[in-house]
Amino acid sequence: MQKIILFKTTTSDDSENSFETLLTKENFQVFSIKTLEFEFLNLQELKTCLDEPVKYAGIIFTSPRCVTSVLKALNGDSLHDEWNTKKNYGVGPKTVECARAELNLECLGAQAGNANNLGDIIIRDFALPTSENIAANVSLPFLYPKGNLSKDSLKQKVQTHDVIVYETITNCNLEQELTATTDNFTIQIDYVVFFSPSGVKAVQPHFSKVNNEKLKVIAIGPTTEASLKEMNIPVHGTAEKPSAESLIALLKTF
């Protein structure tokens, strides 16, 4: 049985981890190690923005965690009905479904794999026949709750009002969890899977301890792949989509 470590940040909706479930069915021995922890902040500032939908073209969510920040900011209140008259966007099906389930808010962008692609979708949705810049087509900014490590690829394409709603920090028990998972680095791991650039950064100081000549490194998405290469960690494959099915399809090519 091949052994695989998922360096994946768990969230409150991970009660049934589809990656672990499907990989186990494919006869992998799966270990999940939490790489990051999150602290929500600036929720009162976000609440003030949410109470004034007239000022925005819509809301942009780049992850389910950003949806959670809105839920926390509302603190039991309902989202203003006017937000559902706007064009709201979410990166990927999981984020879109989270916005629908948690906020009763419909979002476009389920087909977007990352924030950069979402920017292109928004430009297309708002573009004039003359193909003028997005800034000329949208008179109001989008409300953009985001993490402190969020990149600026979306802001280069779309006018936004940013609110930093959570801070990303390294799991303080990462090394201990990695040591325990590998029985003090005596268990040979066949695959490791990285899900985010921040996860790569968190694991990098400890990577040499788990590395071996047979180990294959998998990235979820091109941004994570680029981060691994920047850290001089060889990438053996990149999953096309952030889904268990896409990861399994890739693993079957080895």
KAWOZI-V743835 format. One record per residue. N is the residue number from 0. RES is the residue in one letter. SS is DSSP state (H for helix, E for strand, L for the rest). BURIAL is # if it has 16 or more other C-alpha atoms within 10 Angstrom, else .. Layout:
# KAWOZI-V743835
N,RES,SS,BURIAL ; N,RES,SS,BURIAL
This chain:
# KAWOZI-V743835
0,M,L,. ; 1,Q,E,. ; 2,K,E,# ; 3,I,E,# ; 4,I,E,# ; 5,L,E,# ; 6,F,E,# ; 7,K,L,# ; 8,T,L,# ; 9,T,L,. ; 10,T,L,. ; 11,S,L,. ; 12,D,L,. ; 13,D,L,. ; 14,S,L,. ; 15,E,L,. ; 16,N,L,. ; 17,S,H,. ; 18,F,H,# ; 19,E,H,# ; 20,T,H,. ; 21,L,H,# ; 22,L,H,# ; 23,T,H,. ; 24,K,H,. ; 25,E,L,. ; 26,N,L,. ; 27,F,E,# ; 28,Q,E,# ; 29,V,E,# ; 30,F,E,# ; 31,S,E,# ; 32,I,E,# ; 33,K,L,# ; 34,T,L,# ; 35,L,E,# ; 36,E,E,. ; 37,F,E,# ; 38,E,E,. ; 39,F,E,# ; 40,L,L,# ; 41,N,L,. ; 42,L,H,# ; 43,Q,H,. ; 44,E,H,. ; 45,L,H,# ; 46,K,H,# ; 47,T,H,. ; 48,C,H,# ; 49,L,H,# ; 50,D,L,. ; 51,E,L,. ; 52,P,H,# ; 53,V,H,. ; 54,K,H,. ; 55,Y,E,# ; 56,A,E,# ; 57,G,E,# ; 58,I,E,# ; 59,I,E,# ; 60,F,E,# ; 61,T,L,# ; 62,S,L,# ; 63,P,H,# ; 64,R,H,# ; 65,C,H,# ; 66,V,H,# ; 67,T,H,# ; 68,S,H,# ; 69,V,H,# ; 70,L,H,# ; 71,K,H,# ; 72,A,H,# ; 73,L,H,# ; 74,N,L,. ; 75,G,L,. ; 76,D,L,. ; 77,S,L,. ; 78,L,L,# ; 79,H,L,. ; 80,D,H,. ; 81,E,H,. ; 82,W,H,# ; 83,N,H,# ; 84,T,H,. ; 85,K,L,# ; 86,K,L,# ; 87,N,L,# ; 88,Y,E,# ; 89,G,E,# ; 90,V,L,# ; 91,G,H,# ; 92,P,H,# ; 93,K,H,. ; 94,T,H,# ; 95,V,H,# ; 96,E,H,# ; 97,C,H,# ; 98,A,H,# ; 99,R,H,. ; 100,A,H,. ; 101,E,H,. ; 102,L,H,# ; 103,N,L,. ; 104,L,L,# ; 105,E,L,# ; 106,C,L,# ; 107,L,E,# ; 108,G,L,# ; 109,A,L,# ; 110,Q,L,. ; 111,A,L,# ; 112,G,L,# ; 113,N,L,# ; 114,A,H,# ; 115,N,H,# ; 116,N,H,# ; 117,L,H,# ; 118,G,H,# ; 119,D,H,. ; 120,I,H,# ; 121,I,H,# ; 122,I,H,# ; 123,R,H,. ; 124,D,H,. ; 125,F,H,# ; 126,A,L,# ; 127,L,L,. ; 128,P,L,. ; 129,T,L,. ; 130,S,L,. ; 131,E,L,. ; 132,N,L,. ; 133,I,H,# ; 134,A,H,. ; 135,A,H,. ; 136,N,H,. ; 137,V,L,# ; 138,S,L,. ; 139,L,L,# ; 140,P,E,# ; 141,F,E,# ; 142,L,E,# ; 143,Y,E,# ; 144,P,E,# ; 145,K,E,# ; 146,G,E,# ; 147,N,L,. ; 148,L,L,. ; 149,S,L,. ; 150,K,L,. ; 151,D,L,. ; 152,S,L,. ; 153,L,L,# ; 154,K,L,. ; 155,Q,L,. ; 156,K,L,# ; 157,V,L,# ; 158,Q,L,# ; 159,T,E,# ; 160,H,E,# ; 161,D,E,# ; 162,V,E,# ; 163,I,E,# ; 164,V,E,# ; 165,Y,E,# ; 166,E,E,. ; 167,T,E,# ; 168,I,E,# ; 169,T,E,# ; 170,N,L,# ; 171,C,L,. ; 172,N,L,. ; 173,L,H,# ; 174,E,H,# ; 175,Q,H,. ; 176,E,H,# ; 177,L,H,# ; 178,T,H,# ; 179,A,H,. ; 180,T,H,# ; 181,T,L,# ; 182,D,L,. ; 183,N,L,. ; 184,F,L,. ; 185,T,L,. ; 186,I,L,. ; 187,Q,L,# ; 188,I,L,# ; 189,D,L,# ; 190,Y,E,# ; 191,V,E,# ; 192,V,E,# ; 193,F,E,# ; 194,F,L,# ; 195,S,L,# ; 196,P,H,# ; 197,S,H,# ; 198,G,H,# ; 199,V,H,# ; 200,K,H,. ; 201,A,H,# ; 202,V,H,# ; 203,Q,H,. ; 204,P,L,. ; 205,H,L,. ; 206,F,H,. ; 207,S,H,. ; 208,K,H,. ; 209,V,H,# ; 210,N,L,# ; 211,N,L,. ; 212,E,L,. ; 213,K,L,. ; 214,L,L,# ; 215,K,E,# ; 216,V,E,# ; 217,I,E,# ; 218,A,E,# ; 219,I,E,# ; 220,G,L,# ; 221,P,H,# ; 222,T,H,. ; 223,T,H,# ; 224,E,H,# ; 225,A,H,. ; 226,S,H,# ; 227,L,H,# ; 228,K,H,. ; 229,E,H,. ; 230,M,L,. ; 231,N,L,. ; 232,I,L,# ; 233,P,L,. ; 234,V,L,# ; 235,H,L,. ; 236,G,E,# ; 237,T,E,# ; 238,A,E,# ; 239,E,L,# ; 240,K,L,# ; 241,P,L,# ; 242,S,L,. ; 243,A,H,# ; 244,E,H,# ; 245,S,H,. ; 246,L,H,# ; 247,I,H,. ; 248,A,H,. ; 249,L,H,# ; 250,L,H,# ; 251,K,L,. ; 252,T,L,. ; 253,F,L,.
